[in-house]
Amino acid sequence: MKLACCVVLYNPDDSVVRNIATYSKDVDVVFAVDNSDAGNEDITNKIMALENVEVISMNGNMGIAAALNKGLNEASKRGFKYLLTMDQDSYFDGGTLPRYIEKAQDVFESDEKIIQVGIHNSGDKEDDPVTNKEDADWLITSGSIMDVEASLEVGGFLEKLFIDEVDREFNYRAAREGYKFRRVLDLTMQHNLGAPIKGKILGRSFEAMGHSKIRKYYIFRNCTYVMQNYPQTRKAYRYFLFTQFVKTILVEDDKWNKIKFMRRGKADARKGKFGKLEI
């Protein structure tokens, strides 16, 4: 399989250089799309020194959807049928990616309506019925291999969302066009989920992600948008937003500012106000 890769950079550090090095040799080219607020010449030079890597600057933070679309369009322009999309904090252990590429090629060849193949990742829980299902309803972008032309035909990623729910919204929209998604379960990509905040209520343990008030805004705004446009998601998303609200109150800091930004996100979605949040 001739394969390009797009990794979205945001204020990267040396760990990102090490992560990209785990897969750059196994693909034909890596487009390191730099979505950083400001450039870091030292890190950029280290990334450019890796095999098969090109750095493309977005000249500021244009949002993850725009950066991913840049990768899709660059892959299409250069004649690649498939594109591997990666987060900067994801990587592959030795030998995993070549085996994954072989399995993904078999999946694409098995059904012309497959638009995206994903991989089991280290953040998936063993008992999660959603992320352990081969016939997927949605896939995270990190570690996914996408059919480039089919992805562009359905409109690519929705740039007005900027960040959060960009991957799932794409999946729900592509599914409306009859496309399908598959997940490879017997291989694992290493994926960093951050450092969640642990709590307990009524004897039951839980984790809160501890996102900033800005991320809370995008999560609540974009989840509200998805619920408005994809009715099948409403029950699950309402529960998700309710639990995020409760966990924020119970264990997170800066809770009142976060609550204010959650409410603002929902209000902006209802007003049709999207794009980058201006404070």
Buried (B, 14 or more C-beta within 10 A) or exposed (E): BEBBBBBBBBBBEEEBBEBBBBBBEBBBBBBBBBBBEEBBEEBBEBBEEBEBBEBBBBEEBBBBBBBBBBBBBBBBEEEBBBBBBBBBBBBBEEEBBBEBBEBBBEBBEEEEEBBBBBBBBEBBEEEEEEBEEEEBBBBBBBBBBBBBBBBBEBEBBBBBBBBBBBBBBBBBBBBEEEBBBBBBBEBBBBBBEEEEBEBEEEEEEBEBBBBEBBBBBBBBBBBBBBBEEBEEBEEBBEEBBEEBBBBBEBBBEEBEEBBEBBBBBBEBBEEEBBEEBEE
